[in-house]
Amino acid sequence: MTEPAALAERLDHVMLITLNRPEVRNAVDAALTRAVGTALDEADADPSIRAVVLTGAGDKAFCAGADLKAVARGEFTTEGLPPHWGFAGCVTHPISKPVVAAVNGFALGGGTEIALWADLVVAAETAGFGLPEVKRGIIAGAGGAFRLVRQLPAKVAMEILLTGDPVPAAEALRLGLINRVVPQEQVVPAALELAGRICANAPLSVQASKRIARGFSEADAWARTAAETELIMKSADAKEGPRAFAEKRAPVWEGR
């Protein structure tokens, strides 16, 4: 039988969600999006769940971003999925329960955007972050282009955004992009421990505090992201980037 694209497990007051496509570095496709979005809806609706931990299967990658091979084949669609979920079922998903990302390996592209969406991040020593979309002829359309600048000093964020170069976990910690770095085998236990400390507090107070802290309007940023993404995805370069990745060659950019 085919393994589910994401797994959801209840551990006391915590829901542990695991991206479960390790054979493709937990790259996001429609099935993973549906599984994660459904689990988050369940977590938010269940008063016994007070926090969520989100991690990836295997020890290589948290999430390699969108499944570019599926994109190149025209197989990546979110048709029929609730619009409030967003990429990977989470990046526009407005849940009140705190989310801790347990980044067990590389989190590139959409993987970094998931980490930027999360409220707290525990990363393995082997983890790396980055938004390499500009190397593929596309943009960080799942919140990365504006959340990164909000969470880091502007010039630091712009270098990461415009070069597309990866940032090792230790550097991400120094910059304040993540909360802590632990050995790879301890990343999920450490994230669960942090979630447990949150769960020890009054749940309604925690949820209200999160809503206040996250209460700034992102409407303008999402509107601009949607408009820019629509233009970019019509370009020849947006088709060339995934095609070159799938064919394992350097892209040939046309600038149109």
Secondary structure, DSSP 4 states (H G I P E B T S, - for coil): -PPPSEEEEEETTEEEEEE--GGGTT-B-HHHHHHHHHHHHHHHH-TT--EEEEEESSSSEEE-SB-HHHHHTT----TTS-TTT-GGGTTT---SS-EEEEE-SEEETHHHHHHHHSSEEEEETT-EEE-GGGGTT---TTTHHHHHHHHS-HHHHHHHHHH---EEHHHHHHHTSSSEEE-GGGHHHHHHHHHHHHHTS-HHHHHHHHHHHT-S--HHHHHHHHHHHHHHHTSHHHHHHHHHHHTTS-------
